[in-house]
């Protein structure tokens, strides 16, 4: 009698648990079918973290060839009328920018992002905006790792990783340096095998595959939160409003004059031509203490070069035609804080060599625009002039016939300690 009473009390819980398991593991589709407007909201909102680490929204979006993936980091959130989302709203070119990246994202986070939807991104054009600031001596930190790389994305990578590939071993070794992966027994055991070039134990591999499916179905069930988040921020509406400020027709001279006027009005309350709002909010109270604080900073020695190489190999396997854009900095600010312009130019040579020597030849390098007034809107993010030139470069890239680049990936060189530590001698 007592056992029957316990069963009756547990019945609702057990029934709910069974329903959840059926929804997750049975093959029928529980994915929400997003409308085009909802996908456009996601595309305009790079700050939607759930979309970044999830699967459902980006899988649906990149199944649609109308979306152009633009991968980057914090610059994507720094909008003005010449930002790609607004620019291509005003001057339609047959595609919609889909922004991927926010403060803290890096080559390693983008590797797992792209890998998780690699099937949807095959044979596509893509744009990748490179920030020199990614390539610090230690690379991505623990907090950013846990924020922007989900266990589901790691399961997805493990499920198809070839243990004999050098890139697999290097990525596994890199992941073992973080606390997040090592806290998960399935991931930890898999990584310890893969870093040694050994296959994952079949039992562990089976559980990884189940966990990957759990991640996808779980994201299906709860991805409505992403819809709410993006609609609440209303980035698409904001981009539409900015687009209305642009000249009626696309005339380069008129746009450049307009972009300059907007910049002068927005960047006039400080000696560094930093956006007034950014200056007032984050810098004005401490700028006098920041003189020379970047004297010893270098972006030439970093584990992120190997992470970037893993991403390049993935893009090559996917036959992606990629435009890489290298951002400059604000010369007034870096001269004050002590960041070395020659070091940044050397960074440009290093990353360009890594790209072009392997067949990634579409490189738009704005490094030497550091002295162009208002190219940068604050310390190191595009301003109106910068976004204008970037949007025009993207438009030109997209108008060109699709290429079938012949890539020749050299992991032995570009994943070596010698390369990650090399600081000079780059011939492009």
Buried (B, 14 or more C-beta within 10 A) or exposed (E): EEEEEEEEEEEEEEEEEEEEEEBBEEEEEEBBEBEEEBBBBBBBBBBBBBBBBBBBBBBBBBEEEEBBBBBBBBBBBBBBBBBBBBBBBBBEBEBBBBBBBBBBBBBBBBBBBBBBBBEBBEEBBBBBBBBBBBBBEEBBEEEBBBBBBBBBBBBBBBBEBEBEBBBBBBBBBBBBEBEBBBEBEBBBBBBBBBBEBEBBEEEBBEBBBBBBBBBBBBBBBEBEEBBEBBBEBBBBEBBBEBBEEBBEEBEEEEBBEBBBEBBEEBBEEBEBBBBBEBBEEEBBEEBEEEEEEBEEBBBBEBBBBBBBBBBBBBBBBBBBBBBBBBBBBBBBBBBBBBBBBEBBBBBBBBBBBBBBBBEBBBBBBBBEBBEBBBBBBBBBBBBBBBBBBBBBBBBEBBEEEEEEBEBEBBBEEBBBEEBBEBEEEBEB
